[in-house]
Amino acid sequence: MIALYRVGVRGPYRTKMIKYLGSKRKIVPHILMQIQQLPVRSVCDLFTGTTRVAQACKRGGMYVVANDLAGYSAVLAQAFIATNAECIDRERLQAHIDHLNALPGVPGYFTRTFCEEARYVHPHNGARIDAIRAEIERLSLTENEHAVLLAALLLAADKVDSTTGVQMAYLKQWAPRALKNMELTLPELISGEGVASQEDAIAFARAGGTRDLDLTYIDPPYNQHSYAGNYHVWETLVRNDAPEAYGVARKRADIRGVRNPWNSKPRFRATLMELLTAVESRYILLSFSNEGFVPSAEMELMLGEFGNVSRTDIDFRRYIGAQIGVHNPAGEKVGTVSHTRNVEHLFLVDRG
């Protein structure tokens, strides 16, 4: 049976996170509802991204393992999933936040590369990002405190960026929010236990990362758009390095020419089957857009090789960039999108 829902954002699921292509912000309640109907106490989120789904599961009382290969995602996972809100000194963290907010700007690599050679963030905020990022490394911090402060910086920088949501281009004129003064706030941490991992999803599953967990949630890249290119600014910010940059977007030179099999239509099916074969949890919940490489009927057949499959279809508005239109690297609008709504397919596999 296939159920179809039209959704909006509801209540406690409106967690403040960075703008993200493919974010499950609008459908988290339905994902959580699917999981809570099952005898599930532990979850692995293999492509956790901004950790929205992982956070919802943790808030729902589950033990969560959040994995992603991206550095910025690993920071968010360490802050929101691996950090137990009941076991951290909030007053100490707030004192660090106040100290970082009071620092004067010191222009450096970030300012030059992303604010002058490009226009992702206004230079006055870029100089503050440079100063704050350097100071975080000078402070005496635990692993979790370090992650929470980096997460606070990511969230604050995202609020004053000048893009439509991805870092392949930036607006020709500064967005009004970019002219505001960036301010860090202490993120809303979550009580409970969890683990953060930064590994390739297939390698993680093959190494037994899902073996003792009840459910594995899979939200893989589903088309040609690379997350490494779309969020290279945040990746460089958390790595705190100064890579050679190229092109108008000033992307990291180390991702130039790198081909991810998840972003390849000819390789996607085999890559997904490789991952599914490696997953060991009883339940698999796979989220897949109607914009993906594989039609829903074919996906259902593929998943049927691993257990009984049910499907829920969720209709919702596309990401903000799709609402605005198509822009060139200079931020100029050069076209309109073909559609403004998506359908997200949730496939639940019960391996019995």
Secondary structure, DSSP 4 states (H G I P E B T S, - for coil): -EEEEE----GGG-------TT--TTTHHHHHHHHHTSS-SEEEETT-TT-HHHHHHHHTT-EEEEE-SSHHHHHHHIIIIIS-GGGS-HHHHHHHHHHHHTPPP---HHHIIIIISS-SB-HHHHHHHHHHHHHHHHS---HHHHHHHHHHHHHHHHHTB-SSSSTT---SS--GGGGSPP---------S-EEEE-S-HHHHHHTTTTTT-SEEEE----SS--HHHHTHHHHHHHHT----EETTTTEEGGGTT---GGG-HHHHHHHHHHHHHH--SSEEEEEEETTSSS-HHHHHHHHTTSSEEEEEEEEEEPPHHHHH-EE-TTS-EEE--S-SEEEEEEEEEE--
